[in-house]
Amino acid sequence: MAYYRQVGTVPQKRHTQFRDADGRLFYEELMGEEGFSSDSSLLYHRGVPSAIVASEIWDLPDQGTVANHPLKPRHLKLHDLFSVEDAPAVDAVTGRRLVLGNADVRLSYVVTAAVSPYYRNAIGDECVYVESGAGVVETVFGVLPYRTGDYVVVPRATTHRWVPDTTDGPSRLYPIEANSHVAPPKRYLSKYGQLLEHAPYCERDLHGPSEVHVAEGTDVEVLVKHRGNGPGGVVGTRMVYDTHPFDVVGWDGCLYPYTFNIDDYMPITGKIHQPPPVHQVFEAQNFVICNFLPRKVDYHPLAVPVPYYHSNVDSDEVMFYVGGDYEARKGSGIGIGSVSLHPGGHAHGPQPAAIEASLGAEYFEESAVMVDTFRPLELGEAGTASDDGTYAWTWAGRSV
């Protein structure tokens, strides 16, 4: 993140001696992006953050993918992948099932009611959309509460674990794992990183840890996802730390995990239909994240509120439908918990009947999270398992 926070106790000057009440030196760790050339934070540990006592292979969930070939749009029914009854035995890290992926991003799904292992993604930032549920994410920076509609943005190499609150049921999570960093679009930011007046959200909407979360322990296991020669270039290691990674008494800087709730996004509307970039919330290397939310729609007297047909010649488009009744997909079989994949090379748009049905509409009650990629997406095992097999023919009026 671009703006500064201080949590807990830090010394007056960086890179200087900092001791506890008994005179023991705290160990300073710089966590920074792009070498020493971008956002960073300084964390102060009680123990040595590099001290591991064991390292062994962690066998990841299936990361294999298959090409979308022959090329066609697909409807993936994510709610069919998990039974709610199984959620107490499923955690948010090892229980993820890969839906779609390429060299830049992996999209997964999990329904969980179990506390996850300690975990660190050393490949890229994670942006986890909370379809439903609540709980906390414990991190080396402190605790982040999460709730339905939150994006939980966790910077690369942040040690954390998921602790669902099962009072109102399990947590349904849609992890978007980048191979890069996830950030607000550059056009929303000043040259110094402040969110500008035309941005659809501001710093008040971003919620980082408010206090440190200090834990004690020895021989603490952390699952690390990192680059290697496994499927998708991803492998796992189980590292055992001499002292607990959550031994940070204070930190400050501009790099930390945070949440942003989808309800705090202010949709941008217009006299005629607005293109998808006005719905963008985050960007990363070779993909963007957008959200389509309840909003007033186009007010030209001859406006067609649903999208025009379009060929994303450079992109694959993935829509995760999370609320309401998505106007452009009416009649296709798509509902809450569905994912549509519209690949580059296929002109896509509304179901024909949805165009006439939308005319004269003043408001759309719909919510969806979109990921547009600039490399083709392949199907993970969960994508193959949840494919309805008939969506591609619905524009021709065939039954679903």
N, C-alpha and C positions, 0 to 999 in steps of 0.2 A: 504493500500500500504506500501511497505517496505522502501521507501526513503522519506527523510524529506523535508517538505515545510513550509514556513512562509508566511502568507498573512495578510495584514493589520498591525495594531499596537499591539505589545505584550510587557509585562514588561521584564526587563533584567533577572529576576529570576522567575521561576515558583512558584506558591503558595505564592506569596507576594502581598502586597497592590499595586493596580493599579487603578489610579483615572483619571477622565477627567479634563478638564481645570478649571472647577468650583469646583473641589474637591470631586465630587461624585465617590463612589467606583464602579468599574465594578465587575460583578459577574462571577467568573471563573467556568467553567464546564469541567470536564474530560469526554470525550467520548472514551471508550476503549473496546476492545474485550477480551473475556475469563477472566473476572474479571479484575485484574490488571496485567495480565501475557502476554499480547500480544500487538499488535499495538494500539496506542491511539493518540488523539490530545487534546489540551487544547483550549477551546473557551472562549472569553471574551464578556459577554453580558451587555447591558445597563440595562435590567430588570432581574427579578428573573426567571430563566428558568423553575422552578418547579411550578410557580404560575398559577393554573387553577381556573376558576370560574364556570365551568359546565362540566359535563360528562354524555353522553347519548349514547344509542345504535345506531350504524350505521349498517343498514341492507346491508350486502355485496351483490354484484352480485352473481348469483348462483355458489356455490362452490362444488356442489354435483358431484359425479363421479359414473360410472358403470364399471364393469369389462369387459375387452376385452375377452368375452366368448360367444360362442365358440372361441377358439384362432385362430386368422388369422392376416396377414398383412393388413394394411389399407392405403388408400389414402384419405387425408383430404384436401379439396379445400378451403383454408382460404379466398381467394378473394370473395367467395360466401357469406361470413358472414356479410359483410357490404356494403352498398351503399355509394358511394362517396358523393351523395347528402345529406346523413344523417350526414356527418362528422361535420358540424358546431354545431350540437347538442350533439356531443359525445366527452367526454374528456378521457385522457389517464389513469385515475384512476378508475372512476366509470363505464366507458364504456368497460372495459376489459371483454372479454368472454373466459371462461376457456376451453382450448382445451384438454389437457392431464394433469394428476397429480398423485402423490403418496405422501408418507409421507416425501419425501425429496425435491421435486421440483414441481412447478406448471408452466405450459406453457400456455400462453394466447395470444390473438390477439386483436388489436384494430386499427381502422382507425379514426383519430381525427383531428379536426380543431378548437377545443375549449380549452380555458385555464382550466386546471384542478384545483380542490380544493387543498389546502395544504394537504400534505399526508406524512405519516410515516409508513414504514413497520417494525414492531417490532419483526417479526418472523425470518427474515434472509435478506441477501443481495439480491439486485435485479440487474440483468444483462439484460438490455433492448436492443435488437438489432433493429436498425432503418432500416427497409426494404427500405423505401423511405421517403423523406421529410426533413425538417429542422426546427430549432427553438432553444429555450434555455430551460434548466432546471435550475430554480432558487432554490438554496439550502441555508441552514444555513451557509455553507462554502463559498458561492459565486455563481456566475453564470457559467454554463457550456453550451457553444454552442454545438448543435449537428447537424449532417448532415447524408445523406444517407451513409450506411455502417458502422456507428458507433456502437460500444458496449458502452452503458452508464452504468457504474458500480456504484451503489449507496449503500453504506454500511448500514447495519441494523440500524434502528432508526434515519436515517437522514431525517429531515423535508425538504420537497421539493415540487415543483409543476412544471408541464409541460406547456410550452407556445409555441405552434406551430407557425411558420411563414407560412402563407397560400399563400404567393406570387405565389409559383409554385405547389400549391395543398396541400392536407392534409398530415399528418404524418401517415405512416403505421408502427406500432410498434409490436414487438414480445417480450413481457416481459417473462423473465426466472426468476422466484421467488424461491430462495433457502430457505431452513429451516436452513441454516448454512452460512458460509462465502464463497465468491467467490474470488479466487486468482490465480496468475500464477502457473503452475505446479511446484512442488518442485524440479524436476530434472533440471529445467531451472535456479534455483537460487543458489547463493553461500550460505554458512552457515550463512552469515550476511544479506542475502536478496537481493543482487544485481543480476540482470539478467546477465547470463553468455554468453560467446561468442557463444555457440552452440544454444542458444535460438533463435527462429524465429522472435523476436522483442526485443526492448530494452526500457529503460526509456525515450528516446527521443520521443517515439511514444505514450506516456501516457500523457494526457492533463488534469490537474486539474484546479480548479479555480485560476485565476490570481489576483483577487481583491475581497474585501468583497462586499456584497450586503445588505446594511443597509436599513431597512424599518421600518416605525412607524405605530402604530395602537394599538387599544385595543379590547378586546373581539374577538380575532381572532380564527376561527375554524380550527382545524386540524383533518383530518380523520386518525385513527390509526388502522392498521391491526395487530392483535395479537393472541396469542394462546388462545384456549378456547374449548368449547364442541360443536362448530358448525360443519357443514360438512367439512371433511378434517382437523378437529382440528383447524379451523380458524374462528375468529369472528372479529367484528369491533366495534370501539368506536369513537364517535365524542367528542373530547376534545375542550374546549374553553379556550384560554389563556388570561391572564390579559393583557399582553403586547405582541407585535409582536415577533414571534420566530426569525425573521430575524433582530435581533438587535445586531448582533455580529460585533464588531469593529476590531477584529483581532483573529487569531488562528495560532497555529503551531503544527506540529507533523507528524505522518506517517499514519494517517487514514483520508481519505477524498474521495469524489466522483471523478471520472475521466472518460474520454472517450478514446477509442482506436478504430481507424478505420481499417476495415478489409483489406483495400488496403495497410496498413503498415505491414501486416503479410508477411514474406518471406517464401514461401513454401519450404519444404524439399523434394527433389526428389532423385531417385536412379536408378541403372542399371536395377533392377527388381521392381515389384510393392511394394510400401511401405505401411505398415499397418496404420490404422487410428490414433494410438498415435502420429505419426509424424505431424499430422494436429491439435494437441491439442493446445488450446489457454488459457483455464481456467480450474480449478478444484474446486470442492466443495465436501461436504460430500455425498458420494454415487452417485455422477454423475460427468461427465466431459462435457466440451464444446469444440468442434472442428470446424474448418472451412476448406472447400475444395474450392480452388481458382484456377483461371487461372494459368497454369503452364506447363512447359516442362514435358513430361512423360517418362517412362522407355526407356532406350536406349540399352538394350541387344537385339541382332538381332532377338531373338525368344520371346521377351517380349510380354505378354498379358497386355495391359495397364489398362483395367477395372479390378475391384476387382474380386478375386476368390470367389466362394461360401463359406460362413462361417456360423457357428452356434455360435452365441454369447450366450454361455450357462449361463452366469451370467448377461446378459444385455438385456435391450430393447433399440433399436436404433431409434432415431427420426431425420429425415432429413428435413430441411426447405429449399426449392429450391428458390434462390433469384436472380440468374443471369445466362445467357447463356443457354446451352442445356445440361443437365446432361447426360454424355455419357452412364452410366450403366443403366439408366432408359428409354432410347429411346424405343418407342413402347409400353409403359405402360400407357400412358395417362397423366403422370405427366408433369407439366410445372411450370412456374414462379408462386409463391404463393402457391404451393402445399406443403403438409407435408406427408412424408411416415412414417409409424410406422411399424418397423420390430421387433416383439416381440421375447424374448428368448423362445426357444422351436421350432422355425421355422428356418430352414436353408435358408438364403437369399443371394442374389447376383444379378448379372446383368441379364437383359432380354437376352434370348439365342441369339437373332439376334445381340445384342450389342457387343458380344464377337468378332465375325468375323469382324464386322464393325470397331472395334477399332484397329485391327492389323495394324501395320505400322504407327500409329498416332505418331506425335512428340509433339503435344500440345493439351491440353484440355481447351476450353473456357467455364468454368462452375463455378458457385459459389453456395455454400450451407452451412448452419449452422447446425451442428449436436449436439444433446444432447444424450449421452449414460447414462442410469440409471442402478443402480444395484439392484433396486427393480422393480417389474412389474408396468407399467403405466396403469391407468384407463382412460376412456373417460369422459371428461367434456361435458357439454351441447353443446358447440361449436364443439367438436370433433364428437359427434353423428350427429349434424345438417349438418356437411360438408363432411361426409363420402360418397365417390362415389359408394360404394357398390359392385364394380366389380374388384378392383385392385388385390385381392388375387388370381384370376384365370389367370392372364396375363402370368405367366411363362409357363402355359400349352397351350398358344397360343389362348386362348379364347378372344373374342372381348371385347373392353372397351367402 
